[in-house]
Amino acid sequence: MDNENLHRVFHEGEELFARLRGDILFKLYLYQQEYVEYEYHVKDNKILNVKTCDIEYVLNKYGDQINLKLP
């Protein structure tokens, strides 16, 4: 995902989950009917991973931690 699309996810998408574990920030967004998972290393100021996810992945990883909205 390029920077322009990532910028749209952050500003137009709905943040469903955010948690800081150690130096890594995990976020989950719903953007244009897709779930986008984002991992960011805070101290190094570096994106570690950005990927789109299907509903099964989201339910398995975040199911009890978020108020899930189905696209």
C-alpha positions as CSV (number, residue, x, y, z in Angstrom):
1,M,0.0,0.0,0.0
2,D,1.5,3.3,-1.0
3,N,1.6,6.4,1.2
4,E,-1.3,8.1,-0.6
5,N,-3.6,5.2,0.0
6,L,-2.4,4.8,3.6
7,H,-3.1,8.5,4.2
8,R,-6.7,7.9,3.0
9,V,-7.2,5.0,5.3
10,F,-6.1,7.1,8.3
11,H,-8.2,10.1,7.4
12,E,-11.3,8.6,5.8
13,G,-11.4,5.1,7.4
14,E,-12.9,4.2,10.8
15,E,-10.4,3.2,13.5
16,L,-11.8,0.0,15.1
17,F,-8.8,-1.0,17.3
18,A,-5.6,0.6,18.6
19,R,-3.1,-0.8,21.1
20,L,0.5,-0.1,22.0
21,R,2.5,-3.1,22.9
22,G,6.1,-2.2,23.8
23,D,7.3,-0.1,21.0
24,I,4.8,-1.3,18.4
25,L,1.5,0.3,17.7
26,F,-1.2,-1.9,16.3
27,K,-4.3,-0.5,14.6
28,L,-7.2,-1.8,12.6
29,Y,-9.3,0.3,10.3
30,L,-12.4,-0.2,8.2
31,Y,-11.9,1.6,4.9
32,Q,-14.1,1.3,1.8
33,Q,-15.5,-2.1,2.8
34,E,-12.1,-3.5,3.7
35,Y,-10.3,-4.1,6.9
36,V,-6.8,-2.7,7.0
37,E,-4.3,-3.8,9.7
38,Y,-1.4,-1.5,10.5
39,E,1.7,-2.1,12.6
40,Y,4.1,0.8,13.4
41,H,7.4,0.9,15.4
42,V,7.1,4.0,17.5
43,K,10.8,4.5,18.5
44,D,12.2,3.8,15.0
45,N,9.4,5.8,13.3
46,K,8.9,3.0,10.8
47,I,5.9,1.2,9.3
48,L,6.4,-2.6,9.9
49,N,3.3,-4.0,8.2
50,V,0.2,-2.9,6.4
51,K,-2.3,-5.4,5.0
52,T,-5.9,-5.8,4.1
53,C,-7.7,-8.6,6.0
54,D,-10.8,-10.7,5.5
55,I,-13.5,-11.0,8.1
56,E,-12.3,-14.4,9.4
57,Y,-8.9,-13.0,10.2
58,V,-10.4,-10.0,12.0
59,L,-12.8,-12.1,14.0
60,N,-10.0,-14.5,15.1
61,K,-7.5,-11.8,16.0
62,Y,-9.7,-9.0,17.3
63,G,-13.2,-10.5,17.8
64,D,-13.5,-10.0,21.6
65,Q,-11.6,-6.7,21.6
66,I,-13.6,-4.6,19.2
67,N,-17.2,-3.6,18.5
68,L,-17.2,-5.2,15.1
69,K,-19.0,-3.5,12.2
70,L,-19.5,-5.6,9.2
71,P,-18.8,-4.0,5.8
